[in-house]
């Protein structure tokens, strides 16, 4: 499946991987990074609307969708370099960046590692990796059971998920949305097909977030590195449920922050595309 009106390219990432990239519209560039267990298709509503005023770039992250799925290379630092590389290949030295879920973690790393490239940053429904692990404790951490499963050494998670992939990936598509109509049957099937074909790379992506990504975040925090561009964060009110102040955690990384909660479910670009479009428009004015 494709986003209507967008052209598709296979572009080189940071280390020779090829990324599937949808591009549409004209104007200042905006890059949109998808989450789990999805592909670039999750941006279909937002992307087509933004393309009336911007060049919109929607890649499948390495390991997902129609992009290459190497055995390793899933540090968010490497995945971030992929995004800079594809933007450069399309002729853009700077761009605004929005990420959801896994894509938001990649976007966070792009903005930290390449501050001269990212003009504005929108993060949807995540905490930075280091903070995510720090707020998970006690029985409330059960909501993130998949994080702990895929953090295990290679073999276990891959085998278990492969035993019932549609049950595993479908669980998140069903449990994390408050509006079941936001992910229609054909899109759901596309997500399940793509995820079923990418089990080892999806697990490797998550495993990196329990290992090398934590190391990189810890080093940046100790060095005082911060997001220098305007940042908007929209997320569900997990802080109330799990006992943390999300805005305070984000502000430690992003001095120029606007933080807001949403009553939508996790899949905000599909459940409330207009909310996301408005947030991007407001962000780009800062």
C-alpha positions in Angstrom: 0.0 0.0 0.0 1.1 3.6 -0.7 0.2 7.1 0.4 -1.9 8.6 -2.4 -0.1 11.2 -4.5 3.4 10.3 -3.1 6.4 9.1 -5.1 8.4 6.2 -3.7 12.2 5.9 -3.7 14.8 3.4 -2.4 17.5 5.6 -0.8 20.8 4.8 0.9 21.0 5.1 4.6 24.0 5.6 6.8 25.8 2.4 6.1 24.6 1.1 2.8 21.1 0.0 3.9 18.3 1.0 1.5 15.3 2.8 2.9 11.8 2.8 1.4 10.9 6.5 1.3 7.6 8.2 0.3 7.9 11.8 -0.8 5.2 14.3 -1.7 4.4 18.0 -2.0 6.7 21.0 -2.3 8.0 23.6 0.1 10.1 23.4 3.2 10.8 19.8 4.2 9.1 17.9 7.0 10.2 14.4 7.8 7.8 12.0 9.5 9.0 8.9 11.3 6.6 6.0 12.1 6.3 3.9 15.2 5.6 0.2 16.2 4.1 -2.0 14.9 3.5 0.2 11.9 5.1 1.6 8.7 5.2 5.0 7.1 1.5 4.4 6.2 0.5 5.6 9.7 1.2 9.2 8.5 -1.2 8.9 5.5 -3.7 11.5 6.8 -1.1 13.9 8.1 1.3 13.6 5.2 -1.3 14.3 2.5 -2.5 17.4 4.3 1.0 18.7 5.0 2.0 18.2 1.4 -0.2 21.1 0.3 2.5 23.4 1.9 5.6 21.3 2.5 7.8 18.6 1.0 6.9 15.7 3.2 9.3 12.8 3.6 8.0 9.5 5.1 10.5 6.7 5.3 10.1 3.2 6.6 12.7 3.0 9.4 15.5 0.4 8.8 14.1 -2.9 9.9 10.5 -2.0 9.1 8.2 -2.0 6.2 9.9 -2.2 2.8 13.2 -0.9 4.0 16.3 -3.2 4.4 16.4 -5.3 7.6 20.1 -5.9 8.5 20.9 -8.2 11.4 22.3 -5.3 13.5 22.8 -1.6 13.3 19.7 -0.6 15.4 21.3 1.9 17.7 19.2 5.0 17.4 22.4 6.9 16.6 22.7 4.8 13.4 19.0 5.0 12.6 19.3 8.8 13.1 22.2 8.9 10.6 19.9 7.1 8.1 17.4 9.9 8.3 20.0 12.6 7.7 21.4 10.6 4.8 18.0 10.2 3.0 17.2 13.9 3.5 20.5 14.8 2.0 19.9 12.5 -0.9 16.7 14.4 -1.6 18.5 17.7 -1.5 17.7 18.9 2.0 20.4 20.0 4.5 17.8 21.0 7.1 14.3 19.8 7.9 11.6 19.8 10.6 11.1 16.4 12.1 8.2 14.6 13.7 8.3 11.1 15.2 5.9 8.7 16.8 6.8 5.9 19.2 9.9 4.2 17.9 10.2 6.9 15.3 10.1 9.5 18.1 13.1 7.9 19.7 15.0 8.0 16.4 13.9 11.7 15.9 15.2 12.5 19.4 18.6 11.1 18.5 18.7 12.9 15.1 18.0 16.2 17.0 20.7 15.5 19.6 23.4 14.2 17.2 22.6 16.6 14.3 21.3 19.9 15.9 22.4 21.8 12.8 20.0 19.8 10.7 16.8 19.7 12.7 14.9 23.0 12.8 11.9 21.8 14.8 11.0 18.6 16.6 7.7 17.0 17.4 7.6 13.9 19.6 4.4 11.8 20.0 3.7 9.6 22.9 7.1 8.6 24.2 9.6 9.5 26.8 13.3 9.6 25.9 14.8 6.1 26.2 16.7 6.7 29.5 13.7 8.2 31.2 11.4 5.5 29.9 13.4 2.8 31.7 13.7 4.9 34.8 9.9 5.4 35.3 9.1 1.7 34.8 8.8 0.0 38.2 6.6 -2.4 40.2 3.4 -3.9 38.8 2.8 -0.8 36.7 5.7 -1.8 34.5 3.5 -4.7 33.2 2.1 -2.2 30.6 5.6 -2.3 29.0 6.0 -6.1 29.0 7.1 -6.1 25.4 10.1 -3.8 26.3 11.4 -6.4 28.7 10.7 -9.3 26.4 12.6 -7.8 23.5 15.4 -6.7 25.7 16.5 -10.3 26.2 19.5 -11.8 24.4 18.9 -12.9 20.8 16.7 -15.9 20.3 14.0 -16.0 23.0 11.8 -13.1 21.9 12.2 -13.9 18.2 11.1 -17.5 18.7 8.1 -16.6 21.0 6.8 -13.8 18.7 7.2 -16.0 15.6 4.9 -18.6 17.2 2.0 -16.2 17.0 3.0 -13.0 15.3 -0.5 -11.7 14.4 -1.6 -12.2 18.0 1.5 -10.4 19.3 1.5 -7.4 16.9 -2.3 -7.2 16.7 -2.5 -6.9 20.5 -0.8 -3.5 20.4 -2.9 -2.3 17.4 -6.0 -3.2 19.4 -5.0 -2.3 22.9 -3.3 1.0 22.2 -6.1 2.7 20.3 -9.2 4.3 21.7 -10.8 4.6 18.2 -10.8 1.2 16.5 -12.0 2.8 13.2 -8.7 4.7 13.0 -6.9 1.6 11.7 -9.2 0.1 9.1 -8.9 -3.6 8.1 -6.7 -3.1 5.1 -4.2 -0.9 7.0 -4.2 -3.3 9.9 -3.5 -6.2 7.5 -0.6 -4.2 6.0 0.9 -3.6 9.4 0.6 -7.2 10.4 2.1 -8.4 7.1 5.0 -6.0 7.5 5.6 -6.8 11.1 5.4 -10.6 10.5 8.2 -10.2 7.9 10.4 -8.2 10.2 10.4 -10.0 13.6 14.2 -10.2 14.0 14.8 -6.6 13.1 12.0 -5.3 15.2 13.3 -7.2 18.2 16.8 -5.9 17.4 15.5 -2.3 17.4 13.9 -2.8 20.8 17.0 -4.6 22.2 19.1 -1.6 21.2 16.9 0.6 23.4 17.8 -1.6 26.4 21.5 -1.5 25.7 23.4 1.0 23.5 20.7 3.6 23.4 20.7 3.9 27.2 24.4 4.3 27.1 24.2 7.1 24.5 21.4 8.9 26.4 23.4 8.6 29.7 26.5 10.1 28.1 24.5 13.0 26.6 22.8 13.7 29.9 26.1 13.7 31.8 27.6 16.0 29.1 24.7 18.4 29.4 23.7 18.0 25.8 20.2 19.3 25.1 17.8 19.8 22.2 18.4 23.3 21.0 15.5 23.6 18.6 11.8 24.3 19.4 10.3 21.1 20.7 6.7 20.1 21.0 5.7 16.9 22.9 2.2 15.4 22.8 1.5 12.3 24.8 -1.1 10.4 26.7 -1.2 11.2 30.5 1.0 8.2 31.4 2.6 10.3 34.1 -0.6 10.2 36.2 -1.0 6.5 35.7 2.6 5.5 36.4 3.6 8.3 38.8 6.0 10.6 37.0 5.9 14.2 35.7 6.5 13.8 31.9 6.8 17.5 31.3 9.6 17.9 33.8 11.4 14.9 32.4 11.2 16.3 28.9 12.3 19.8 30.0 15.6 18.4 31.2 16.3 17.7 27.6 14.4 20.4 25.8 14.6 24.0 27.2 12.3 25.3 24.4 9.5 22.9 25.2 5.8 22.9 24.7 4.3 19.8 26.4 0.7 18.7 26.2 -1.4 15.7 26.9 -4.0 14.2 24.6 -7.2 12.2 25.2 -6.6 10.2 22.1 -5.0 6.8 22.2 -1.4 5.9 21.3 -1.9 6.1 17.5 -2.5 9.8 17.5 -1.7 10.5 13.8 -4.4 8.1 12.8 -6.9 8.8 15.6 -6.5 12.6 15.6 -4.7 13.7 12.5 -6.0 17.2 12.7 -4.5 17.5 16.2 -1.1 16.5 14.9 -1.4 18.8 11.8 -2.2 21.8 14.1 0.7 21.0 16.4 3.1 20.9 13.5 1.8 24.2 12.1 2.1 25.8 15.5 5.6 24.4 16.0 6.9 25.6 12.7 5.9 29.2 13.7 8.2 29.2 16.7 
